[in-house]
Amino acid sequence: MSTSPQGSTSPQGIRLQKVLSSAGVASRRAAEDLIDQGRVSVDGEVVREQGLRVDPDSVVIHVDGVRVVVREDRVYLALNKPRGVHSTMEDDRGRPCVGDYLRGRADKLFHVGRLDAETEGLLLFTNDGDLAHRLMHPSFEVLKTYLAEVPGPVARDVGRRLREGVMLDDGPARVDSFRMVDSYAGKALIEIVLHEGRKHIVRRMLEEVGHPVLKLVRTQIGDVRLGGQRPGSMRALNRTEVGALYSAVDL
């Protein structure tokens, strides 16, 4: 029995299989197979009807439970922010800023959250205001992963203290996970995962347990990883990464 979501159809719209194909989900023929198999939903309802016409600007489409971004005007980028670059689109003092990496782009983009000037690593940009708002809102608890170089050796109880929580001047804070990565020549490399978003939170927590940060890199936001992306380079997120971000904030 065919299922057609109420209120989602648009006689002047685009056939669903074409929308899926244009979004890079699959070829048009493979998209038809996905629909036949009941793996596609529009506005929360499974679609099994071939040829359903939809308006890509107004519907929400999922394939296998993962949100598919079908609006062609949406942009999702990842920058590996170098050390010394400020997380602002403009700087009135002429200092390097992340806006320098977006010069010449026609789309109006903004950064999702911030990294302080001395912190390197993953910073996201988009013109999708709803997604950006949710990624930054503490209630969604999107995890962020950091690699920190600190003075060593690191005592065995440091991880436990950070997981249980430490008291900062603006209240308690704790990490979601802590892992010792390496130690060498009086220094240590540790990985911290947390959903906190307060200013300088990683630096302040590590200072509190006696290991002030020497170098800090954000390596991951949700399921989006920095990987081997070189400092100063910008790349477009792929469909899987964007879908994962949507899933992380229940969109």
ABEGO torsion letter per residue (X at the ends): XBBBBBGABBAABBBAAAAAAAAGABBAAAAAAAAAAGABBBGGBBBABBGBBBBAAABBBBBGGBBBBABAABBBBBBBBBBGBBBBABBAAGBBBAAAAABGBABBBBBBEBBBAABBEBBBBBABAAAAAAAABAAAGBBBBBBBBBBOBBBAAAAAAAAAEBBBAAEBBBBABBBBABBBGGBBBBBBBBABABBGAAAAAAAAAGBBBABBBBABBEABBAEABBBGBBBBBBAAAAAAAAAAAGX
